[in-house]
Amino acid sequence: MTAIKNLFLCMLWTVFAGAGFAQASGEESVYRLEDITVTGDRDERRSTDSPVFTELITAEEIENSSASTVTDILDDYGLMYTSNATGDYIQLQGMGEGRVLFLINGRRVAGRIAQRLRGDTLSLANVQRIEIIRGPQLAMYGSGAMGGVINIITKKPQDAFSFSAGIRNSFLLAHDDPDTAEQPGPFKNFNPIREQHITASLGIPIAASRNLITLEASRGAFYLNEQQNASLFPEYYRGMAGLDTSFPLGNAAEMALGASFMAMRSDSRTDSLDSRDRLSYLRADGYIEAQLFPLENGTLRLRLSDNFYQRNKDRYSGTSDQWTTGDSYENENIAALEALGVYGGFSNWILTAGLEGALHSMRKYNLSGGTALLDTQALYVQAEYFREHVYSIVAGIRGERNSRFGFMGTPKISAMYHLPWGFRLVGGLGLGYRAPDFNDLYLEKDDEDGSPLILGNRNLDPEYSLGFNLGLEYSKSGRFFGRVHGYYNELFNEIVYLYQGNRLGDGKLTFQRDNVSRSLRTGLDAEGRLTLFKDIFASAGYSWVYAFDRAEGEELRLQPAHTVKMKLGWDHKKSGVHTYLQGRFFSALRTSGLGVGIAGLDAGGDVSYSSRFVLDLYFSAAFAKHFKVHLSVDNITGRIHPLGPAAGRIFSFGLNYSL
């Protein structure tokens, strides 16, 4: 009974819907995974007691990197194999696009283009950690979590005053593509201040309240190709401000509320006539939540939240010297009301039940009615039977009603068992689903540059998946951690782009979203982390994925089949020096079978890209107690690849102050 009470007391401090916090500690290390709490099943616990596969990108790992956006850190972690104006190509268990659910403290993130989220519209300035859950193992998560969940956990207001600030400047040498004839000298058109990034965070306790203010500003200059007529990197400006507040409501409740706002403008030169595309983004997020303790062994959490996203595209023509505006815009909003109850009064049992209701709306330039609406209501129940540090079995079911697609139900089960000698066995089985989103239904991409016409389809059916996960983990004295994790997913009613022929009039290739019968995703993920001689650490990871279209009887290669990541570093806490060498390898990619490839469309032929390898170097040193200086070189080899990096070596210098 004592073990249950201790576990439950820990759970009381979780923020509803997966928003937890790790206790701040100078001894916390990304390599001591057994000491880190996770919120994958919405109950905060040590990672070794969680019955689901949860990988962590910790605050320490984020701080010791050159990353400034979610795109940057997911790229460093090896989850993103390319990124462009339509968003980041993230995949978990061979599934990407809308099959990976993005959350911020358990709240859904609005705003995807062609199913892909632009992570550079999400800041890392106030991120505590990022949790990655692979596979549909939990009943808590609804539509879109078939491949897994990426949950961004932000920093929480603390009782003590705090202040931190950082500034970073990045630059790169001139574009020097060996496949072209020009090959300029290394300092031609050199720009020493191409990109700047500034952040500030201020924690202020006022009376009984705790408050956290976060500010960020970024700027990037044009980076043009050798012919000086098109942008390899755009000119952009980005700003973000956020406020989070929490305070007690008597002795048995706590209230938290917050809001954040992000604005970004990105300009790209597109041809020799100085035409220009301008993309403007807005993000606004607000929430208010209460945590109540009506029973001795129970808690109730309520939350009201709203997440808004807006994207506008304008085009400037150098020929006519005018802007074309207002003909390509969209905004999306998710308003949600949620309630979660947890009861732990039974011996070795934790019972969880939740209610969710959401109104999802989109306003888009090509909608005849101007705005599309849908609402969802969901109920989920989950029971866990456990013995701490020995085993855990979690079973649950989620029923969700979608106003457009009707009722969907998904049962899930996950289990964990501690074996002798530091081994842990983890497995899960569950159904997943994805209701077609607004971009599936209403997307229309008809650029004037000769690229194909891309259309949505308002007659789509939801996707379903049956997924199975099984893995073995090993941990030894905090110095070594390793895991091998296999999965098998059957995907039904898969939504892909199908070739529709050439459009009459201009002969444009036309592709439209449609359902196909069935496909397979299977593979494995392996990871190992080792601390040597107290200060030297090494880590490596390998992912293999195999995709097969059962309808056509052929292999699908819409993502690299093999991905390898590795890191070797030195972390000398006494002197404050931290340095590492980091590499990522992606095998050759061939877009084939059904659907859209990464940079081109499959219209009866394959598009192939060679393997690529990216190598980065990072160094930081603390001095004068509160200061830290850091240097980094991204893409040390300087090799340019169609899927990225698009430029040679990128050099960064930064300075951080914390109090």
N, C-alpha and C positions, 0 to 999 in steps of 0.2 A: 504493500500500500504506500509506503514511503517513496518508492521509486515513481509511482504514478503521480503523487503529489509534487515531487520535484520536477517531473516532466511537465506537469500541468502549469506550475508556476512559471516555467520558462515560456510556455505557450501563451500565457496571458498577455505577454508584452509584444506579441506579434501584431502587425498592422494588417487589417482585413485584406483578404484576397492576395496574400503572398507578399505583402510589403513588410519585410522584417529588417532588423539591423544587427550588424555584428558589433560586439563590444570592442571599443577602441583600445588597442594595446600595442605598445612598441615592440612586443615580442611576437606579434602575429606574423606569420610567414605563409606565403602561397604554397609552400612545400609541406606544411603541416596540416594536411587536409582534414585529419580527424578532429582538429580543434575548431573547425569553422562551422558555423551554423548555416543551414540552408532552409528555404521555405518552399520547396518544390511541391509538397502536398498541403501547403497552407498552414502547416504547423512547424514552427521554428524548432530545429533540433540539430544535433551534431550530424555531419554528413555521413558518418559511418553507421548511424542508426536510421537513416532514411531508406525506405523500401523502393525508391525510384532512382534511376541513373541521373545524377545531377553533377554537372561540371561547373566549376567556378572560375570566373575571372575576377580576382580580388582587387580591392582598392590599392594594395601595394603594387600589383602587377600593372594596373592602369597608371599609377603615379610614375612608375619606372618604365615609361615608354614615351615615344614621341607622338602618341595619339591625342587628338583633340575632339574627335567625334566618334560615334558608335561605329560608323564605317571603318575608321582607322583601326580600332581595337579588334573588331571581328576579322579584319584582314590580317592583322598580326597573329591572331589565334588560329588562322588557317581555315576559317569557316566561309570565307568569301573568295570566289575564284575570279571574279571580275566585277567592275562597277562602271556604269555610264549614266547618261542623263535620265534613263528610265528607272534607275534605282540599283540596288545592290543584289547580286546573285548569290544569295545565301541558301545553303542546302543542309538539311539534317536527314540522315538515313535515306539519302537519294531523293529526297523531296524538297522542293524549293517553292519560290513564289508564294502564293496564298496558303500553302500547306505548312508553313512555319508561322506560329503565332507570336507576335511581338507584344509585350506588355511593359508598362511602367508601373511598378509597385502593384502588379496584378490588374491594372486597368488597360483595356485595349487601346492600341495606338491607331488613330485614324490616318488615312492618307497614303495610299499605294498607287503607283503608276504602273499599269500593265502587271499588276499583282506584286510588284517589287517596291519595298520601302527604301526611301533615300535616307540612309543613316547619317548623312552629313547635316540633316536638319535636326538631329538629336545630339545634344551636347553631352560631354563627359565631365563638365565642370563640377557637378554635384552628385556624381555616381559613386555609390559605396561598393557595389559589386554587380556582376552580371551572372545570372544563373542560367544554365543551358540544360534543358531536360529533353532527352531524345525519346521519341516514340509516344504513342497515345496511351499512357499508362494510368492516367488519373481521371476520375469522373468530374473533377472541378472545372476542367477546361472544355469549352465547347467548340464551335465551328472553327476550323483552320489549324488545329493542333495535331494533325495526322503525322507530320514529320517530327514535331517537337515544339518546344516553347523556349523563347528567349525572353527572360524576365529581367528588366533593368531595375535594380534596387537603388534608390537615391539615399543620400545622407539625411539623417534625422536631426532635428534641433536637440542640443544638449543643454545640461544645466550650467555649464561653465562658459565664460566668454572665450571666443576664438576668432582668429583672423588669419587668412591666408591669401596670397596673391601670387600670380605667376605671369611671366611674359616669355614668349618664344618667337624667334625670327627664323624663317626657312628660306633657303635659296638653292638654285641649281645652275649647272653649267648649261651652255647653249645646246640645243637639240643637235645630235650628231648621229644620224641614222646611217649605219654602214650600207644599207641597201639603196641609198641615193647617191648622186654624184657630187653634191655640193660639199658636204662634210666640213663645216666651218671650224675655225680654230676654237680651242676650249673656252676662250673668254669673249668670243663674239656675242654681242647683245647680252652680256652678263648683267644680271640684276641682283644686287646683293640684298635687297629688301623685298623679295617677291611676295612673301607671305608673313603676316604677323598674327599673333594670337595672344589675347590678354584675358585673364580670369581673376575674379576676386570673390571671396566668401567671408561672410561676417556672421558669427553667432552671438546673439545678444539675449541673455535672460532678463526679462522685465517682470518684476513681481513673481507671480506663480507661473508665468508663461515662458516658453522656450521658443526662440525665433532664429531662423536661418535665412539669410539673404544671399543669393548667388547672382553674380553678374558675369557676362562674357561678351567679348567683341573680337571679331576676326575680319581680316582683309586679305585678299589675294589679287595680285596683278595678272595681266594676260601673260600667257606663255605660248608663243606662236611656233608653228612648224618652220622648217628651213626656208620655205618659200615666202614666209611672213604673211600668209594670206588666210590662215585658219588657226583656230585655237586648239592646242593640245590640252591646256588647262585654261579654264575661264577666268575672267575677272569677277570677283565676288565680294560682297559685304554681308556680314552676319552679326546679329546681336541677340542676346538672350538675357532675361531677367526673371528671377524666381523668388518666391517667399513661401516659407513653410513655418507654421506655428502650431504648437501643441500646449495644452494646459489641462490640469485636473478638474473634474466636475465632482466635487465632494471626495469621499473616500472610496467610492465604488465605480468610478467612471473616469474616462479621459476623452477629451475632444481634440481633434487635429483637423487643420484646414490648410489649404495652400493653393497657389496659382503660379503659373509660369507663362511666359510669352517669348516667342522666337520670331524674328523677321530675317529673311535672307533674300538677296538679289544676286543673280548670276547671269553674266553676259558672255556670250560666245561669238567670236567672229567666224563666219561660215564660208566665205569665198573671197575671191580676189576683188570683187566689186564692193567689198566692205559691208556686205549685208551682216546683220547681227540678230541673234536670238536672245531674248531676255526672259528669264524665268524668275518670277517672284513668288516666294513662299511665306506663309504665315502659319504658326502653330500657337494655339492657346489651350491651356489645360488647367482645370480647376477641380477641387474636391473638398468635401467636408465629411468627416467620419467620426463616429462615436464608438467607444469601446466600453461596454457595460458588463458588470459582474453580478447578475441577479441571483446566482446560486453559488454555494460554497465551492462546488466543483464544475461550474459552468460559466460560460461567457457568451455574450451576444455582441456582434459587431455590425454596425450599420454604416452605409456609405452612399453618398450622392456625388456623382462625378460627371464631368463634361470634357470631351476632347475634340478640338476643332482644328481642321487643316484646310488651307487654301493654296491653290496653285494657279498662277496666271502666266500665259505665254504671249509675248509681244514680239513682233519682227520688224526690223529696220531694213529698208532697201536702199543701198547706195545709189542705185540707178535713178530712183524717183525721189530720193532724199526725204523719205517720210516713214513714219511708223505705222504698222498695221496692228491695232490693238483690239482687245475685247472679243476676238473670234476663237479663242482657245483658253477656256478657264474651267475650273472646277473647285468646289469646296465640299468638304465632307465633315459630318458631325456625328459623334456618338455620345448620347446622354444616357446614363445608367443609374439605376437604383438597386442596391444589393444588400442582402442581409445574410449573416453567417452565424450559426450557433454551434458551439462545441461543448460536449459534456464528457467529463472524465471520472465520474463517480463510481463506475463499476471497476472491479478488479481486473487489470490487464486489458481493459477496453477503452477506446476513445471513439465516440460517436460524433459525426459531423453532418450537418444539414444546411443547405443554403438555398436562397431564392434570388433570382436575378430578373430584372426587366430592363430593356434597353430600347431606345428609339434611335434608329440609324437613318440619316438623311444625306442625300447628295444633290447638289445643284451643279449642272454641267451644261456646257454651251450647246450640245447636240441633243438635249432632251426636249421633246416637243412640249411637255408640260412644265418645263423649267426645273422641277424638283422631283426626285424619286425618294420614296419613303418605304421603310419596312420596320416592323417592330418584332422583338423576340421576348419570350418569357421562358425561364428555365427553372427547374427544380432538380437538385442533386442531393443524394444521401450517400454517406460513406461510413464504413465501420472498420476500425483497426484493432486487431488482436495482437498483442506484442508482449515480449519480455525483454526488457532493456539490455542491450549488449549481447542478445542471444538471437532473437528472431522478430520478425514483424510481417503480418499479413494484412493487406488493405484491399477491401472489396467495395465497389460502389457502382452506382448507375446514375446517369444524367438523362433527363428528358427535356427536350427543348422544342418549343413551338416557334416557327418562323412564319410571319404573316404572308409570305410569298410562297414558301415551299412546304408548309405544313409541319407535321410532327417528326422529330428525329430522336431516337433513343440510343444510348451508347453505354453498355456495361464495361467495366474495367476491373482488373485485379492485378496487384503487384505484391511481391513477397521478397523478403531478405532473410538470410540465415548466416550467422557467424560460424565459420568452420574453425578447426584447430589451426594453430601456428600462424595466425594473422590473416587467414583467408576469409573472404566474404562472398557469398553467392547471392546474386540479385536477378530477378526475372519479372516479366510483366506480360500481360495479354489483354488486348482490348480492341473494341471497335472505335473507329474515328470517322468523322464526317466533315465535309466542307460545303456549306451553302454557297452557291455562286454569289460573288460580291458585285458591287456596282460596275467595276471595270470589266468583269466577265460579261455583264449584261449590256453595258452601254458604251464601251470603249470604241472610239473612232479615231484612228490615226491616219491622216491623209496629208503627209508632208509634200511640199512642192519640189523636193530635190530628187524626185524619181524613185524614192523608196516605195515599197509595196503598201497597199491599202490594208489596214488592219481593222477588223470589225468585231464588235461584241455580238451576243446572241441572246435574245430575251426569252428563248424557249429551252434554256438549259435545265438539266436536272442536277441535284446535289451529288457530290462525290462521297463514296464510302471506302473505308479501309478496314482490313483485319490485320492487326500487327502483333508480332511476338518478339520479345526481347529476352536475352539470356546473357549474363556476364559473370565473370569471376574477377575479384579484386584482391589485392594483397598489399598489406601495409606493415612496415617494420620500424618500430621505435621512432616514428616521425622522420626518418631519414630516407625511406624508400616507399614509394607508392606506385602500384602498377595495376592496370586493368585491361581485360580483353572482353569486348562486348559485341555480340552478334545479334542480327535482327533479320526478320523476314516479314515483308509487308505485301499483301495483295490489295491492289487499288481498283475499285469498280467505278464505272461511269466517269473515268478520268476526263478532265476538261483540257483540251489542247487546241491549237490553231490548225485548221485543215485548209488545204489549198482549194480555192473555189474557182480557179480559172482567171482569165484576164478581163478586166472591166471594159465594157463597151465604150468607145469614144476615145479613150487615151491609152488603151492597152495595158493598164496597170495590173500587176499581179495582185490578186485579192486573197486574203486569208481571213477566216472567221472562226471564232470559238465554237467548239462542238464537243459532245460527249463521245468517247469510244468505250468499248465494252469492258476491257480488263487489262491490267498490266501488273508487273511484278517489280518490287524493289527489295533486294537483299544485299547483305554485306557485313562488314565488321569494322569496328573502331578499336584501336589499341593505343595505350598511352602509358608511359613510364616516367617517373620523376625521382631523382636521386640527389642527395646532398653528400658531398665528398669533403673530407677534411674540414668540416664545420662551416667553411665559407664558400666553397666551390659547389655549384649545383649544375645539374644537367637534366634535360628533359627531351623526350622524343615522342612523336605520335604518328600513327599510320591509319589511314582510312581507305577501305576498298568498297566500291559499290557496283552492283550489277543490276541493270534495268532491262526488262524484257517486255515487249508489246505482245500480249497473247493474242490479240485480234489479228495482227498481221504476221505473227510468227517470226519476229526479228528483234535483234538487240537494239536497245535505245542508248544513245550516247549523248545525252543532253547536259552532262556534267563530267568532269574528269573521273576516270575509273579509279585512279590511285592518287592519293594526297599524302604527303609526308611533311611533318613539321619537326623542327629540332631547335634546341637552345642550349648554349653552354655559357655559364657566367660565373662571376665572383661577387659575392655580397659580404663585404667586410664592415659589419655594423660598428665596430669600435672606431674606425676612421671615417665612417660615413661614405665609403666608396662602393658603388654598385656599377657593374658593367656586364654586358652580355653580347654574344653573337647569335643571331637568330636567322634561321633559314626556312623557306617553304618551297616545296616542290609539287607541281601539278602535272600529271601525265598528259600526253597528247589528247586533244579533244576533237571529236568528229561529230558534228550535228547530223543526225540521220533519223530515219523513221518519221514519226508524226511530229508536227508542231514546229515551233519557232526555235531557231538556234540562238546563239548568244549575240553574234554581230551580224547575222544574216538569216535569211529564210530558206527553208528546205523546199524547193519547188522542183522535185524530181532529181535532185543531185545532192551530193554531200558537200559540206563546208568543213575544212580541216584546219586545225591549228597545232603547231608543234608543242612539245613539252616546254614548260618554263620553270625557272628557278629564281627565287628572290632572296637576297641575303642582306640583312640589316645589322648595324652595329650601334650600341647605345652605351653611354658612359655618364655617370653622375657622381658628384662629390659634395658632401655637406661641409659647411664651414661657418664660423662665427655663430654657432649655436642655432640660429634660426634660418640660415640661408642654405640653398642648394643650387648648384649650377649643373646643367646637363647638356650634353652634346650627343648628336646622333647623325648617322649616315644611313639613309635608306637606299636600297638597290645598289649595293657596293659594286657589283659587277658592271653596272651601267647598261645592261642589256635591255633593249626595247622590244616589247612584245605586243601584238594586236590586242590581247586581253589584259595588258598591264604588266609591268609599269609602262606608261606611255612616254616616260622621259628617263634620262639617265640618273646619276646620283643626285639625291636630295640631301642637303646639309641643313641641320637645325642647331640653333643655340638658344638656351633658355635659362631663366633665373627664377627661382621660387623663394618666397618668404612665408613662414608660418609662425604663429604666436600661440 
